[in-house]
Amino acid sequence: MNYKIKTILPLIALLLFTKSAIYAQKSNQVPKDIPEFTFYTVDKDAAFTRNNLASNGKNIVFLFFDPGCSHCQQEARLLGKNYNKLKNVNFYFVAMQEKNLINAFMAMYASGLKGKKDVTVLHDKNYEFIGKFKPTRYPATFVFGTDKKLKAYWDGDKSEQDMINTINK
């Protein structure tokens, strides 16, 4: 029974994601401010909300990813490779999949970000991200300023230099 629930929930989330993506494409309503949310830290399974975001004068970047997505893997690799070029930023990697898949993704594709104090990996186990941030596809990257206002949003591929420039704005 437990296996069926673990198999069906991601499928339901995918259907909701598809429906949300269609809605978001029609209404283009990516939030202008960071919405309220409750995700969970992957390492300690502790609740993590908007109030837990770093307030250290750096941009806030949410990267919504799927561990099996090749575009997500490429973006994580590029961010790790260019970490020293990324200034004044706090990264929040968010995924809905099981924690073991999230950890494997981070180890394999984002190893250049491992152990960095400004990189937090979050589990969206309640499937909130899609409804609140309204991404249209994976990976979805949101850059917010220190005032928690949206500075940039993209989904899918972005060139390496354009990604660095946009994050550093």
Order of alpha helices (4+ residues) and beta strands (2+ residues): alpha-beta-beta-beta-alpha-beta-alpha-beta-alpha-beta-beta-alpha
